[in-house]
C-alpha cells in the first residue's frame, strides 16, 4: 500500500533542499548547497522508484486529499495526490534526470558566482514538476503548471546581466502566458460543466450518458447564429471548447506551433537547465496533461483533429529549422521541438500510451544530447559554434561515443530506445490515416514520416561538424564570421551583445570575432591556443548513466508498457511490470496496431529495417555523410543554390519577428490608444471639459449678478409675469 507520508516526502525533499540552498547559502556554502539539493532529489528519486515498484507489484493506485485549501459552497480546493503507474513513471523520469543534472551541474557551474542560487532553482524546479504530475485536481495542476513556468523564467534568465538572457526569459514568460490563458479558460469550463475540479469526479461524470449528451450540445447557440468568424466557435460542443482550451495551455508549455518560439531562446540559460527543461520537465508537462485528460479529449473528434494538425506541423516544419543552425545547443533545441510534435501527433490519433512512452524514452536520450553538448562547450572553453569545432572525437572520446548513442536513439535506429517509441507513433499515424481518412490524418502521417529524414540529417550534421573532419578551433576567425545567435532574432541582432557561447559574461559578436583572432577567448581564457579536453567525471558519469537507458530501456519496456505482453512479446507469460502506463481513457490506438505489428522487440526491430521510415532515416544519414564528411565544400554550394529556402529557415518562417513585432506593436498600439484616451477623453472631455462647463456657467451667472438695482427690478418683473402666466394657464 502506498503511504501518504511517503508521497509527501517525495514532493517536499527537493523543496527543502531548494530552501536551504537558496536562503541559507552563506551558512552552508557551495558544497553544502549542492549536497543538500542532490540529497533531496536523490531521496525523491529513490522513493519514486519504490512507489513505481509497489504499483507494478499490484498495489492499488493512490488518490487522496492531504490538505483542504478552501471550501466555497459545493466547490472544494485540495492538495492531493493521484499516483498510478502513469504518474509514478513520470515521477521516476523527472527525478532521475534531475538527479543526474544536479550532479552534472557541480562540474559545469563550478566557476559561476551564482552556484548556490542555481542549485536552489533547479531543486525548486523539480518540486514544481512533481506537484504538477502528482496532482489529483485541476487547481493543484494549475499551481504546478504556473510554478514550473515561474522557475523556468528564473533559470532561462539566470545570467541576468546579459541582455539577451533577459529578453529570452521574458519571451518565454509572455508566450507561456498566452497558452496559460487558454488553459485557465479550459479549467473554468471543466468547473462550469462538472461542478468539480477533482480528476476522479470529472472523469467519472464525463462518462455519464446524460451529461455526455449535454456536453455534445452547442457551447453557445447564440454565437452560432451570429454568423461571421464567431460562427465556428459557436458551433463547437462544450467539450470541444474545453479540450481545445486545455490544449492551448499544452501548446505553450510543450512548445507547439505557433507558441514554440520561446524554446530555442531558452538556450540562453546554462546547459544543465536546458537539459532539464527540454528532456524531463517543463516541455513534457503539456504532453502529460493531455494524456491524463484523455477521457475528456476522447469526447471531441474536433479537438483531437486540432491536436493532430498542430503536432504534425510542429514535428516536420520545426525540424527543418535545425538544418541551418550552427549553435550546437540550438540544433538539439529544434530537435526537441520536432520530437514534441511526434508526441502530440500520438495524442491526436488517440495513441496516448505511445505519446507518453516516447516522452519517457526521449527524456533519456535528449538529456544525454544536451549534457553532451554542454560537455563539448566545456572542452572547447565555452565555444558553441560548430563551425569553430571539428575533429573533437580524439580529444573527447567519452563525450563522442555517448552523443553518438544519443543520436542513434533520437533518429530511431532499430534496437535503440527511440526506435520503439518513435516507430509506434508512425505506425499509429498510418493506422489513423487508413481508418479515419481525411487530409489532416494524411498530412500528419507524411509529416512524421518525412520528419525521420530531417531528424537524421541534422543529427549527423551535428556529429560531423563537431567531432569529425578538419580541426577548425585553431583557425583564425574569418572577417565575415558572425556568431550563430547574432541573427537569431531581430531583437538579438539589434542588441549585438549576445556572446555566441554558453559562458558567464556577455560580450559583443564583434568582440567575439576580434578576441578569437587574437587568441582571447571572450574574456575567459585562450581556448584557441589550448587543445580541447575531455570533461571531468562529474560531467562524463551522467553521460554514461544516460547512455545506458538510451540503448536498453526501449527493448525491455516496449512490450509491457505499450502492448500488454512480457519483455519478449508473449501474452501468456505476463510479467510483474505489465502495463506501466495507466490511462483513464477507454480507447488507445496502440492496442489496435499491436495486434498487427508487435511480435516482440527483436522481430519489431527487424521489421523496422524494412519499413519506409528506416530508409528515409538512412537517406538522411547518407546525405549528411556526403555533405559534411566526404565533400565538405558541398554545403556552401547548396546554400547558394537554395538561398531562398535557407533564408526562410534562418528566419524561422518569420514567427520570431511576428511575435516580437506583435508584442511590440501591440504594446505600442495600446500605448498610443491609452495616450489618446488619456489626452482626448480623460483630459479633454472629463478634466478640461468639466472645467470649461464650470467656467461657462460662472460667466453666465456672473453677468446676471451685475450690481445695478434696475437690473434686479427688471428681473423681478419678468419673473412675476412668467409666474402669473403659468398660474393662469394652470387654472384654465
C-alpha positions in Angstrom: 0.0 0.0 0.0 1.3 3.4 -1.0 1.8 5.7 2.0 0.6 9.3 2.1 3.7 10.3 4.1 6.0 8.7 1.5 4.4 10.8 -1.2 4.7 13.9 0.9 8.4 13.2 1.4 8.9 12.7 -2.4 7.5 16.2 -3.0 9.0 18.0 -0.1 12.5 16.7 -0.2 13.5 18.8 -3.3 11.6 21.8 -1.8 13.6 21.6 1.5 16.8 21.4 -0.5 15.9 24.4 -2.5 15.0 26.4 0.6 18.3 25.5 2.4 20.5 26.2 -0.7 18.7 29.4 -1.5 18.0 31.1 1.9 20.9 29.7 3.9 23.6 29.8 1.2 26.1 31.7 3.4 25.7 29.2 6.2 26.0 26.0 4.1 28.5 27.2 1.5 28.9 25.9 -2.1 29.5 22.3 -1.1 26.5 22.4 1.3 24.3 23.8 -1.4 24.9 21.1 -3.9 25.0 18.4 -1.2 21.6 19.2 0.3 19.9 19.6 -3.1 21.4 16.4 -4.5 20.4 14.6 -1.3 16.8 15.9 -1.6 16.4 14.9 -5.2 18.1 11.5 -4.6 15.6 10.8 -1.8 12.8 11.8 -4.1 14.2 9.6 -6.9 14.7 6.5 -4.7 11.2 6.8 -3.2 9.6 7.4 -6.7 11.3 4.2 -7.9 9.9 2.4 -4.8 6.4 3.8 -5.5 6.5 2.5 -9.1 7.8 -0.9 -7.8 4.8 -1.1 -5.4 2.3 -0.3 -8.2 3.9 -2.9 -10.5 3.7 -5.4 -7.7 0.0 -4.9 -7.6 -0.5 -2.1 -5.1 -3.7 0.0 -5.6 -3.3 3.5 -7.1 -3.3 6.3 -4.6 -5.9 9.0 -4.9 -6.5 11.0 -1.7 -6.5 14.6 -0.5 -4.0 15.6 2.1 -5.0 19.2 2.8 -8.0 21.4 2.0 -7.2 24.9 0.8 -10.8 26.3 1.0 -14.4 25.3 0.5 -17.0 27.6 -1.1 -20.4 26.1 -1.4 -20.0 22.7 -3.0 -16.6 23.5 -4.5 -13.5 22.4 -2.6 -9.9 23.1 -3.3 -7.5 20.4 -2.2 -3.8 19.5 -2.1 -4.0 15.9 -3.0 -2.1 13.2 -4.9 -3.2 10.8 -7.7 -0.5 8.3 -8.2 -1.0 5.5 -10.6 1.5 3.9 -13.0 1.4 6.8 -15.4 2.2 9.3 -12.6 4.8 7.0 -11.0 6.6 6.6 -14.3 6.7 10.4 -14.7 8.0 10.8 -11.2 10.9 8.4 -11.8 11.8 10.1 -15.1 11.6 13.6 -13.6 13.6 12.8 -10.5 16.2 10.5 -12.2 17.1 13.1 -15.0 17.0 15.9 -12.4 19.4 13.9 -10.2 21.9 13.5 -13.0 21.6 17.1 -14.0 22.3 18.1 -10.3 25.5 16.0 -10.4 26.5 17.4 -13.8 26.0 20.9 -12.5 28.8 20.5 -10.0 31.3 20.4 -12.8 29.6 22.7 -15.3 28.8 25.6 -12.9 32.0 25.3 -10.8 33.3 28.7 -11.6 30.0 30.6 -11.6 29.2 33.1 -8.9 25.6 32.1 -8.8 26.4 28.4 -8.0 24.2 28.1 -4.9 21.4 30.1 -6.4 21.4 27.8 -9.5 21.1 24.7 -7.3 18.3 26.2 -5.4 16.4 27.0 -8.6 16.8 23.5 -10.2 15.7 21.8 -7.0 12.7 24.1 -6.8 12.0 23.3 -10.5 11.9 19.6 -9.6 9.5 20.2 -6.8 7.2 22.2 -9.1 7.2 19.5 -11.7 6.4 16.8 -9.1 3.4 18.9 -7.8 2.2 19.1 -11.4 2.4 15.4 -12.3 1.2 14.1 -8.9 -1.9 16.4 -8.5 -5.3 14.9 -8.3 -7.2 18.1 -9.2 -7.1 20.9 -11.7 -6.4 23.7 -9.2 -3.2 22.0 -7.9 -2.3 21.1 -11.5 -2.5 24.8 -12.3 -0.3 25.6 -9.3 2.4 23.3 -10.5 1.9 24.5 -14.1 2.5 28.1 -13.1 5.3 27.3 -10.7 7.2 25.5 -13.5 6.7 28.5 -15.7 7.9 30.9 -13.0 11.1 28.9 -12.1 11.9 28.5 -15.8 11.8 32.3 -16.1 14.4 32.5 -13.3 16.6 29.8 -14.9 16.5 31.0 -18.5 17.4 34.4 -17.3 19.9 33.1 -14.8 22.7 35.3 -16.2 20.6 38.3 -15.7 23.3 40.8 -16.7 23.2 39.5 -20.2 20.5 41.5 -22.2 19.6 38.5 -24.4 19.1 36.3 -21.4 16.7 38.8 -20.0 15.0 39.0 -23.4 14.8 35.2 -23.6 13.2 34.7 -20.2 10.7 37.5 -20.8 9.8 35.9 -24.2 9.3 32.5 -22.5 7.2 34.1 -19.8 5.0 36.1 -22.1 4.4 33.4 -24.7 3.5 30.9 -22.0 1.0 33.4 -20.6 -0.8 33.2 -23.9 -1.1 29.5 -23.5 -1.9 29.7 -19.8 -4.9 32.0 -20.5 -6.4 29.3 -22.7 -5.6 26.7 -20.1 -7.3 28.7 -17.4 -10.4 29.0 -19.6 -10.4 25.3 -20.1 -10.3 24.7 -16.3 -13.1 27.2 -15.9 -15.1 25.2 -18.5 -14.5 22.0 -16.5 -15.7 23.6 -13.3 -18.8 25.0 -15.1 -19.6 21.7 -16.7 -18.9 19.2 -13.9 -19.1 21.4 -10.8 -15.9 19.9 -9.6 -12.1 20.2 -10.1 -11.2 16.7 -8.9 -9.9 14.4 -11.6 -11.8 11.3 -10.4 -15.2 13.1 -10.2 -14.7 14.8 -13.6 -13.6 11.6 -15.4 -16.5 9.6 -13.8 -19.1 12.2 -14.8 -17.7 12.5 -18.3 -18.9 9.0 -19.0 -22.4 9.5 -17.7 -24.9 9.3 -20.6 -27.0 12.4 -19.6 -24.0 14.6 -19.0 -22.3 13.3 -22.2 -25.3 14.3 -24.2 -25.3 17.7 -22.7 -21.6 18.1 -23.4 -22.2 17.4 -27.1 -24.7 20.3 -27.3 -23.6 23.6 -28.9 -21.5 25.6 -26.4 -23.0 28.9 -27.3 -26.0 28.7 -29.7 -26.2 32.5 -29.8 -22.7 32.6 -31.3 -23.6 30.1 -33.9 -26.5 32.2 -35.1 -24.4 35.4 -35.0 -22.6 34.5 -38.2 -19.1 35.7 -39.1 -16.0 34.5 -37.6 -17.7 33.6 -34.3 -20.0 31.0 -36.0 -17.4 28.1 -36.0 -16.7 28.7 -32.3 -20.4 28.8 -31.6 -20.7 25.5 -33.4 -18.3 23.7 -31.1 -19.6 21.4 -28.5 -18.9 22.3 -24.9 -16.4 19.5 -24.6 -14.6 20.7 -27.8 -14.2 24.1 -26.3 -12.9 22.8 -23.0 -10.4 20.4 -24.7 -9.1 23.0 -27.2 -8.6 25.5 -24.4 -6.7 22.9 -22.3 -4.6 22.0 -25.3 -3.7 25.7 -25.9 -2.1 25.6 -22.5 -0.2 22.5 -23.6 0.9 24.3 -26.8 2.6 26.9 -24.6 4.3 24.6 -22.2 5.2 21.9 -24.8 6.2 24.5 -27.4 3.8 23.7 -30.2 3.5 25.9 -33.3 2.8 28.9 -33.1 3.7 29.1 -29.3 7.0 27.4 -29.9 9.2 30.5 -30.3 10.3 30.6 -26.6 12.0 27.2 -26.6 15.1 27.8 -28.8 15.8 31.1 -27.0 15.7 29.2 -23.7 19.3 28.2 -24.7 20.3 31.4 -23.0 20.2 29.6 -19.7 23.0 27.3 -18.6 23.2 24.0 -20.3 22.1 21.9 -17.3 18.8 23.7 -17.2 18.4 23.4 -21.0 18.7 19.6 -20.5 16.2 19.7 -17.6 13.6 21.9 -19.4 13.9 20.0 -22.7 14.1 16.5 -21.5 12.1 15.7 -18.4 10.2 18.7 -17.0 8.6 21.8 -18.5 8.1 20.7 -22.1 6.7 17.3 -21.1 4.0 18.9 -18.9 1.6 19.6 -21.8 2.0 16.0 -23.2 1.4 14.5 -19.8 -1.6 16.7 -19.2 -3.4 15.8 -22.4 -2.7 12.1 -21.8 -4.1 12.4 -18.3 -7.2 14.2 -19.7 -7.7 11.6 -22.4 -11.2 10.7 -21.2 -12.2 14.3 -22.0 -10.4 14.5 -25.3 -12.0 11.3 -26.5 -15.4 13.1 -26.3 -14.3 15.5 -29.1 -13.1 14.4 -32.5 -12.7 18.1 -33.4 -10.3 18.7 -30.6 -8.3 15.6 -31.5 -8.1 16.7 -35.1 -6.8 20.1 -33.9 -4.2 18.4 -31.7 -3.1 16.2 -34.6 -2.7 19.1 -37.1 -0.7 21.2 -34.6 1.5 18.2 -33.7 2.2 17.3 -37.3 3.1 20.9 -38.2 5.5 21.1 -35.3 7.1 17.7 -35.9 8.1 18.4 -39.5 8.5 22.2 -40.0 10.4 23.0 -36.8 12.8 20.1 -37.6 13.7 21.7 -40.9 15.0 24.8 -39.0 17.5 22.6 -37.2 19.2 22.0 -40.5 20.5 25.6 -40.7 21.5 26.1 -37.1 25.2 26.5 -36.2 24.9 26.7 -32.4 25.3 23.1 -31.1 22.6 23.7 -28.4 20.1 25.2 -30.8 20.3 22.2 -33.1 19.4 20.0 -30.1 16.7 22.5 -29.2 15.0 22.3 -32.5 15.2 18.5 -32.3 13.2 18.8 -29.0 10.5 20.8 -30.8 10.3 18.2 -33.5 10.1 15.3 -31.1 7.4 17.1 -29.0 5.5 17.3 -32.3 5.7 13.5 -32.6 4.3 13.1 -29.1 1.5 15.5 -29.9 0.7 13.5 -33.1 0.4 10.4 -30.9 -2.1 12.2 -28.7 -4.1 13.4 -31.7 -4.5 9.9 -33.1 -5.5 8.6 -29.6 -2.3 6.7 -29.2 -1.8 8.1 -25.7 0.4 5.4 -24.4 2.7 5.8 -27.4 3.0 9.5 -26.8 3.8 9.1 -23.1 6.2 6.2 -23.9 8.1 8.5 -26.3 8.1 11.1 -23.6 9.9 8.6 -21.4 12.5 7.4 -23.9 13.0 10.9 -25.2 13.8 12.2 -21.7 16.9 9.9 -21.5 18.5 10.5 -24.9 17.6 14.2 -25.1 19.1 14.8 -21.7 22.1 12.9 -22.9 22.4 15.1 -26.0 22.1 18.3 -24.1 24.6 17.3 -21.4 26.9 16.0 -24.2 26.6 19.4 -25.9 27.5 21.1 -22.6 30.5 18.8 -22.3 31.6 19.9 -25.7 31.2 23.5 -24.7 33.4 22.9 -21.6 36.0 21.1 -23.6 36.0 23.9 -26.2 36.4 26.5 -23.4 32.9 27.9 -23.9 32.6 27.8 -27.6 29.2 26.8 -29.0 29.5 27.4 -32.7 30.0 24.1 -34.6 31.8 26.0 -37.4 34.6 26.6 -34.8 34.9 22.9 -33.9 35.7 19.7 -35.8 37.9 16.7 -35.1 36.9 16.5 -31.4 36.5 12.8 -31.4 40.1 12.1 -30.4 40.1 14.7 -27.7 36.7 13.9 -26.2 36.1 10.1 -26.7 33.6 9.6 -23.9 31.5 12.6 -25.0 31.6 11.5 -28.6 30.5 7.9 -28.0 27.7 8.9 -25.6 26.5 11.5 -28.0 26.6 9.0 -30.9 24.4 6.7 -28.8 22.0 9.6 -28.1 21.9 10.4 -31.8 21.2 6.8 -32.8 18.3 6.7 -30.3 17.0 10.1 -31.5 16.8 9.1 -35.2 15.0 5.8 -34.3 17.7 3.2 -35.1 16.3 -0.3 -34.6 17.0 -1.8 -31.2 17.7 1.7 -29.6 15.1 3.1 -27.3 13.9 5.9 -29.6 13.0 3.3 -32.3 10.4 1.5 -30.2 8.6 4.7 -29.3 9.0 6.7 -32.5 8.1 3.8 -34.8 5.0 3.1 -32.8 3.9 6.7 -33.2 4.4 6.5 -37.0 2.5 3.1 -37.1 -0.3 4.7 -35.2 -0.4 7.7 -37.5 -0.5 5.3 -40.5 -3.3 3.3 -38.9 -5.3 6.5 -38.2 -4.8 7.8 -41.8 -6.1 4.5 -43.1 -9.1 4.2 -40.7 -10.2 7.8 -40.3 -9.1 9.3 -43.7 -9.2 13.0 -44.4 -6.5 15.4 -45.3 -5.4 16.1 -41.7 -4.7 12.5 -41.0 -2.8 12.0 -44.3 -0.8 15.2 -43.7 0.1 14.0 -40.2 1.3 10.7 -41.4 3.6 12.2 -44.1 4.8 14.8 -41.7 6.1 12.3 -39.2 7.4 10.0 -41.9 9.4 12.7 -43.7 10.4 14.1 -40.3 12.5 11.0 -39.9 14.7 12.1 -42.8 15.1 15.6 -41.4 16.0 14.3 -37.9 18.6 12.0 -39.3 20.2 14.7 -41.5 20.6 17.4 -38.8 21.6 14.9 -36.2 24.5 13.6 -38.2 25.4 17.1 -39.4 25.9 18.0 -35.8 28.2 15.0 -35.2 30.3 15.5 -38.3 30.7 19.3 -37.7 31.6 18.7 -34.1 33.6 15.5 -33.9 34.9 14.7 -37.4 36.7 16.4 -40.2 39.2 19.2 -40.0 40.1 20.8 -36.7 38.9 24.3 -37.0 39.3 25.6 -33.4 42.9 26.8 -34.1 42.0 28.5 -37.4 41.8 32.4 -37.4 38.3 33.7 -37.4 37.2 34.9 -40.9 36.4 38.5 -41.4 32.9 37.7 -42.4 32.3 35.4 -39.3 29.1 36.0 -37.4 28.4 34.1 -34.2 25.4 31.8 -34.7 23.0 33.6 -32.4 23.8 37.1 -33.8 21.0 36.8 -36.4 18.7 34.5 -34.4 16.1 37.3 -33.9 15.8 40.8 -34.9 15.9 41.9 -31.3 19.1 40.0 -30.6 20.7 41.5 -33.8 19.9 44.9 -32.6 21.3 44.2 -29.1 24.5 42.9 -30.6 25.6 41.8 -27.2 25.0 38.0 -27.2 28.3 36.3 -26.8 27.8 33.2 -29.0 28.8 30.8 -26.2 27.5 29.4 -23.0 29.8 31.4 -20.8 29.4 33.6 -17.9 29.8 37.2 -19.2 28.2 38.9 -22.1 30.4 40.2 -24.9 29.5 41.5 -28.3 29.7 39.5 -31.5 32.3 41.9 -32.8 34.3 41.3 -29.7 33.8 37.5 -30.2 35.4 37.6 -33.6 38.1 40.1 -32.6 39.2 38.3 -29.4 39.2 35.0 -31.3 41.6 36.3 -33.9 43.9 37.5 -31.1 43.6 34.4 -29.0 41.4 36.0 -26.4 38.5 33.7 -25.5 35.6 36.0 -24.8 37.2 37.2 -21.7 37.6 33.7 -20.2 40.8 32.1 -21.4 42.6 31.4 -24.6 40.7 28.5 -25.9 42.1 28.9 -29.4 45.6 28.4 -28.0 44.6 25.4 -26.0 43.8 21.9 -27.0 40.2 20.7 -26.3 40.0 18.3 -23.4 37.6 15.7 -22.1 35.3 16.9 -19.3 35.7 15.9 -15.6 34.0 12.8 -14.2 31.1 14.8 -12.7 30.2 15.6 -16.3 31.0 12.3 -18.0 29.4 9.9 -15.4 25.9 11.4 -16.0 26.5 11.0 -19.8 27.3 7.3 -19.3 24.4 6.7 -17.0 22.0 8.3 -19.5 23.5 6.4 -22.4 22.5 3.1 -20.8 18.7 3.6 -20.9 19.1 5.3 -24.3 20.2 1.9 -25.6 18.3 -0.6 -23.5 15.1 0.8 -22.0 13.1 0.5 -25.2 13.9 -3.1 -25.7 12.9 -4.1 -22.2 9.8 -2.0 -21.7 8.1 -1.6 -25.1 6.1 -4.9 -24.7 4.8 -4.4 -21.2 4.2 -0.6 -21.4 2.7 -0.4 -24.8 1.3 -3.8 -25.9 0.5 -5.7 -22.7 3.0 -8.5 -23.2 6.1 -9.6 -21.4 9.5 -8.4 -22.4 9.8 -10.8 -25.4 6.2 -10.3 -26.6 4.4 -13.3 -25.1 0.9 -12.7 -23.9 0.7 -15.9 -21.9 3.6 -15.0 -19.6 2.7 -11.6 -18.3 5.4 -10.1 -16.0 5.0 -8.2 -12.8 5.5 -4.9 -14.6 2.7 -5.3 -17.0 1.0 -2.1 -18.0 3.4 0.5 -16.7 1.2 3.2 -18.3 -2.3 3.7 -16.8 -4.7 5.7 -18.8 -8.3 6.6 -17.8 -9.3 6.6 -21.4 -11.1 3.5 -22.7 -9.6 3.9 -26.2 -5.9 3.7 -27.3 -4.9 3.2 -30.9 -1.7 1.4 -29.8 -3.9 -1.7 -28.8 -5.2 -1.9 -32.3 -1.8 -1.7 -34.1 -0.2 -4.0 -31.5 -2.2 -6.9 -33.0 -0.8 -6.1 -36.4 2.9 -5.2 -35.8 4.0 -6.3 -32.3 5.6 -9.8 -32.1 8.3 -8.9 -29.6 11.2 -6.4 -29.6 13.5 -8.4 -31.8 11.0 -9.0 -34.6 9.7 -5.5 -34.3 13.3 -4.1 -34.7 14.0 -6.5 -37.6 10.7 -5.4 -39.3 11.9 -1.8 -38.7 14.8 -2.4 -41.1 12.3 -2.9 -43.9 10.0 -0.1 -43.1 9.9 3.2 -45.2 10.9 5.2 -42.1 14.2 3.3 -41.9 15.1 4.0 -45.5 14.3 7.7 -45.1 16.5 7.8 -41.9 19.2 6.1 -43.9 18.9 8.6 -46.7 19.3 11.5 -44.2 22.4 9.8 -42.8 23.9 9.3 -46.3 23.2 12.8 -47.4 24.8 14.3 -44.2 27.8 12.0 -44.6 28.3 13.1 -48.2 27.9 16.8 -47.4 29.7 17.1 -44.1 32.4 14.4 -44.2 33.2 13.3 -47.8 32.5 16.6 -49.6 32.6 19.4 -47.0 32.6 22.0 -49.8 29.0 21.0 -50.8 27.1 22.9 -48.0 28.4 26.2 -49.2 27.3 25.4 -52.8 23.9 24.1 -51.6 23.5 27.3 -49.6 23.9 29.4 -52.8 21.7 27.2 -54.9 18.9 27.1 -52.2 19.4 30.6 -51.0 15.7 31.4 -50.6 14.6 28.3 -48.6 17.7 28.7 -46.5 16.8 32.3 -45.8 13.2 31.2 -44.9 14.6 28.6 -42.4 17.1 31.1 -40.9 14.2 33.5 -40.4 12.3 30.6 -38.7 9.3 31.3 -41.1 9.1 34.7 -39.6 7.5 33.5 -36.3 10.0 35.3 -34.1 9.5 38.6 -35.9 5.8 38.1 -35.8 5.8 37.6 -32.0 8.3 40.3 -31.3 6.6 42.8 -33.6 3.2 41.6 -32.4 4.1 42.2 -28.7 5.9 45.4 -29.5 3.3 46.6 -32.0 0.5 45.5 -29.6 2.2 47.3 -26.8 2.8 50.4 -28.9 -0.8 50.3 -30.1 -2.1 50.0 -26.6 0.2 52.8 -25.6 -1.0 55.1 -28.3 -4.6 54.2 -27.6 -4.1 54.8 -23.9 -2.4 58.1 -24.6 -5.2 59.1 -27.0 -7.8 58.2 -24.4 -5.9 60.0 -21.7 -5.4 63.2 -23.7 -8.7 63.4 -25.5 -11.2 61.6 -23.4 -9.9 61.9 -19.8 -8.0 65.2 -20.1 -10.1 66.7 -22.9 -13.6 65.6 -22.1 -13.6 64.9 -18.4 -10.9 67.2 -16.8 -10.8 70.1 -19.3 -14.4 69.6 -20.4 -15.7 69.9 -16.9 -13.5 73.0 -16.3 -14.9 74.6 -19.4 -18.5 73.9 -18.3 -17.9 75.4 -14.9 -16.2 78.4 -16.5 -19.2 78.9 -18.9 -21.8 78.6 -16.0 -19.7 81.0 -13.9 -19.5 83.5 -16.8 -23.3 83.4 -17.3 -24.1 83.7 -13.6 -21.5 86.5 -13.2 -23.3 88.5 -15.8 -26.6 88.1 -14.1 -25.1 89.5 -10.8 -24.4 93.0 -12.3 -24.9 95.0 -9.0 -27.3 97.5 -10.6 -30.7 97.9 -8.8 -32.7 98.4 -12.0 -31.4 95.1 -13.4 -32.7 93.3 -10.3 -36.1 95.1 -10.5 -36.4 94.3 -14.2 -35.6 90.6 -13.4 -38.2 90.5 -10.7 -40.9 92.0 -13.0 -40.1 89.4 -15.7 -40.2 86.6 -13.2 -43.5 87.8 -11.8 -45.1 87.9 -15.3 -43.9 84.4 -16.1 -45.3 83.1 -12.8 -48.7 84.7 -13.4 -48.8 83.4 -16.9 -48.2 79.9 -15.6 -50.9 80.1 -12.9 -53.5 81.4 -15.4 -52.7 78.6 -17.8 -53.0 76.0 -15.0 -56.4 77.4 -13.8 -57.9 77.4 -17.3 
